[in-house]
C-alpha cells in the first residue's frame, strides 16, 4: 500500500479526496507488529470498500515525534481503533457505524 508523504505532500492530497471510507495505518517498515496488523486487516475489511492508507512514521518527522515507538496504530480520522495489536471488535464496530452513516 502506498505511504503518504508529509503534511501537504502527495499523500495529504489523496487523503482529503471524497470517496470510500478510509483508515490510516501508522507503521514502520521493519516492525513485525505492523506487518501483522496489516495482514489481519485484510479479512476484516474484505468486501467493505474501505481503503487503508499505510503511513511510515519514519518518513514524517511530526508523526515520528508524536508516535515514537508506539506503532502500529490504526486510525479512523483522529480516532484510534487499534494500537500494537488488531482489535477485531473495534474494527467491526467502526465498520458497522460507518455503514449506518453512509446509508443516510
N, C-alpha and C positions, 0 to 999 in steps of 0.2 A: 504494500500500500504506500502511496506517496506521502512524503513528510511535508509538513507545512514549513514555510520559511518564517523568518522573524516577523513581528508585527509590521504590517504594511507591505510585506513581501507577497509573492505569488500565492502562498498558502492562505494568507489572510483574505485575499480577494475571493478565493474559492469557497472559503468558509462562510462568507456573507451572502452567497447566492441562494435564492429560494430554491427549494427542491425537496427531496425526501428528507425525513428526519436524519440527523447526523449525530454520531457520537465521536468523541475525541479520545484517543488512547495515547497517553503520555508514556514514552518508553525510552530505553537506552538500547543501542544496537547489541550490546554484549550481555544484556540482562535476561537470564533464563526465566524468571518470573514473568517478564514482559512477553516473551515468546509464548509461554504457557497461557497467559490471558488472551493473547491474540488468537491462538488456536481454539481456546474454549468458547470464544465469542461466536465463531462460525456457526455451530449447530444452534445456538440460542437465537441468532438473528436470521437464520435461513428463511427465506420467503417473506421477510418483513419489509424489504425495501429500504432498510436502514443502512446508511453508509457509515463506515468507520474510517476516520482520518487518523493515521498514526503520526505522532509528532515526537521526534527525537529531542529530548530536553537538552542534550549536549549541544545541539545546533542553535539553541536560543538562550542567550545569557540570562534573560529575565525569567524564563521557565526553570533554568538550572538553579538560579538563586532561590526561586520560590519552592521548588520541589526537592532539590538536592538529591539525596539517595532514596527519597520516598516515592519510588516508582515500582510497578506500573500504577497508573491512576486512570480510571475510565470516567470521563466527564460527559454529562448531558448539559450543554451550556456551561454554567458555572457549578452545577450540582455534581458532587462526587457520588458516582454509583458504586464503584469498587476501588479498593486500594490494596495493592500487593497480591491479592488472590481474587479470582472471579467470584461474584456473589450472584448465582443464578436467580434467586428470588427477587433481588433488587433489579436486575436487568429485565426480568419478566414483568415486574410491576411497572417499570418505566415504559416498556413496550405497550402494555395494556392502557396506561394513561395516555400515551401518545396516540394510540389508535382511536381512543374515545375523543380526544381533542380534534383530530383530523377528520372525524366523521361529521362534525358540525358545519 
